[in-house]
Protein backbone atom coordinates (compact mmCIF):
# COMPACT_ATOMS: atom_id res chain seq x y z
CA UNK A 1 0.00 0.00 0.00
CA UNK A 2 1.29 3.46 -0.88
CA UNK A 3 0.14 6.52 1.00
CA UNK A 4 0.84 9.78 -0.77
CA UNK A 5 1.23 12.14 2.15
CA UNK A 6 3.42 15.06 2.98
CA UNK A 7 6.02 14.82 5.72
CA UNK A 8 4.13 17.68 7.33
CA UNK A 9 0.78 15.87 7.55
CA UNK A 10 -0.37 14.74 11.00
CA UNK A 11 -2.64 11.74 11.14
CA UNK A 12 -4.31 9.25 13.47
CA UNK A 13 -4.53 5.53 12.85
CA UNK A 14 -7.04 3.57 14.94
CA UNK A 15 -8.42 0.09 14.72
CA UNK A 16 -8.72 -3.50 15.78
CA UNK A 17 -5.45 -4.86 14.46
CA UNK A 18 -5.81 -8.44 15.82
CA UNK A 19 -2.26 -8.06 17.13
CA UNK A 20 -0.90 -6.91 20.40
CA UNK A 21 2.32 -5.16 21.21
CA UNK A 22 3.56 -6.94 24.32
CA UNK A 23 2.88 -10.25 26.10
CA UNK A 24 1.30 -8.37 29.03
CA UNK A 25 -1.45 -7.12 26.65
CA UNK A 26 -2.92 -10.58 27.15
CA UNK A 27 -4.18 -12.13 30.39
CA UNK A 28 -2.88 -15.64 29.51
CA UNK A 29 0.43 -16.94 28.25
CA UNK A 30 0.65 -17.31 24.47
CA UNK A 31 0.89 -15.42 21.26
CA UNK A 32 3.32 -15.07 18.41
CA UNK A 33 6.40 -13.05 19.39
CA UNK A 34 7.41 -12.75 15.73
CA UNK A 35 4.10 -11.03 14.87
CA UNK A 36 4.42 -8.76 17.91
CA UNK A 37 7.91 -7.77 16.77
CA UNK A 38 6.69 -7.02 13.23
CA UNK A 39 3.83 -4.91 14.61
CA UNK A 40 6.20 -2.96 16.86
CA UNK A 41 8.74 -2.49 14.04
CA UNK A 42 5.99 -1.04 11.83
CA UNK A 43 4.92 1.37 14.58
CA UNK A 44 8.52 2.39 15.18
CA UNK A 45 9.35 2.67 11.47
CA UNK A 46 6.44 5.06 10.94
CA UNK A 47 7.36 7.06 14.06
CA UNK A 48 3.90 6.49 15.51
CA UNK A 49 2.98 7.33 19.08
CA UNK A 50 0.60 5.04 20.97
CA UNK A 51 -2.30 6.95 22.54
CA UNK A 52 -3.04 4.93 25.67
CA UNK A 53 -6.50 3.79 26.73
CA UNK A 54 -7.49 4.73 30.25
CA UNK A 55 -9.36 2.49 32.70
CA UNK A 56 -9.04 -0.58 30.48
CA UNK A 57 -6.33 -3.22 30.21
CA UNK A 58 -8.02 -5.33 27.52
CA UNK A 59 -10.37 -4.51 24.64
CA UNK A 60 -11.48 -8.01 23.57
CA UNK A 61 -12.66 -11.17 25.35
CA UNK A 62 -13.73 -14.59 24.09
CA UNK A 63 -16.47 -14.47 26.78
CA UNK A 64 -15.74 -17.99 28.10
CA UNK A 65 -16.02 -18.99 31.76
CA UNK A 66 -12.20 -18.70 31.97
CA UNK A 67 -11.87 -15.87 29.44
CA UNK A 68 -8.99 -15.00 27.21
CA UNK A 69 -8.70 -11.22 27.23
CA UNK A 70 -6.43 -9.22 24.92
CA UNK A 71 -5.83 -5.58 24.03
CA UNK A 72 -6.46 -5.57 20.26
CA UNK A 73 -7.66 -2.01 19.69
CA UNK A 74 -5.00 0.61 19.18
CA UNK A 75 -4.87 4.33 18.45
CA UNK A 76 -1.67 5.86 17.10
CA UNK A 77 -0.76 9.36 16.02
CA UNK A 78 2.04 10.72 13.90
CA UNK A 79 2.55 13.82 16.06
CA UNK A 80 3.46 14.32 19.67
C-alpha positions in Angstrom: 0.0 0.0 0.0 1.3 3.5 -0.9 0.1 6.5 1.0 0.8 9.8 -0.8 1.2 12.1 2.2 3.4 15.1 3.0 6.0 14.8 5.7 4.1 17.7 7.3 0.8 15.9 7.5 -0.4 14.7 11.0 -2.6 11.7 11.1 -4.3 9.3 13.5 -4.5 5.5 12.9 -7.0 3.6 14.9 -8.4 0.1 14.7 -8.7 -3.5 15.8 -5.4 -4.9 14.5 -5.8 -8.4 15.8 -2.3 -8.1 17.1 -0.9 -6.9 20.4 2.3 -5.2 21.2 3.6 -6.9 24.3 2.9 -10.2 26.1 1.3 -8.4 29.0 -1.4 -7.1 26.7 -2.9 -10.6 27.2 -4.2 -12.1 30.4 -2.9 -15.6 29.5 0.4 -16.9 28.3 0.7 -17.3 24.5 0.9 -15.4 21.3 3.3 -15.1 18.4 6.4 -13.0 19.4 7.4 -12.8 15.7 4.1 -11.0 14.9 4.4 -8.8 17.9 7.9 -7.8 16.8 6.7 -7.0 13.2 3.8 -4.9 14.6 6.2 -3.0 16.9 8.7 -2.5 14.0 6.0 -1.0 11.8 4.9 1.4 14.6 8.5 2.4 15.2 9.4 2.7 11.5 6.4 5.1 10.9 7.4 7.1 14.1 3.9 6.5 15.5 3.0 7.3 19.1 0.6 5.0 21.0 -2.3 6.9 22.5 -3.0 4.9 25.7 -6.5 3.8 26.7 -7.5 4.7 30.3 -9.4 2.5 32.7 -9.0 -0.6 30.5 -6.3 -3.2 30.2 -8.0 -5.3 27.5 -10.4 -4.5 24.6 -11.5 -8.0 23.6 -12.7 -11.2 25.3 -13.7 -14.6 24.1 -16.5 -14.5 26.8 -15.7 -18.0 28.1 -16.0 -19.0 31.8 -12.2 -18.7 32.0 -11.9 -15.9 29.4 -9.0 -15.0 27.2 -8.7 -11.2 27.2 -6.4 -9.2 24.9 -5.8 -5.6 24.0 -6.5 -5.6 20.3 -7.7 -2.0 19.7 -5.0 0.6 19.2 -4.9 4.3 18.5 -1.7 5.9 17.1 -0.8 9.4 16.0 2.0 10.7 13.9 2.5 13.8 16.1 3.5 14.3 19.7 
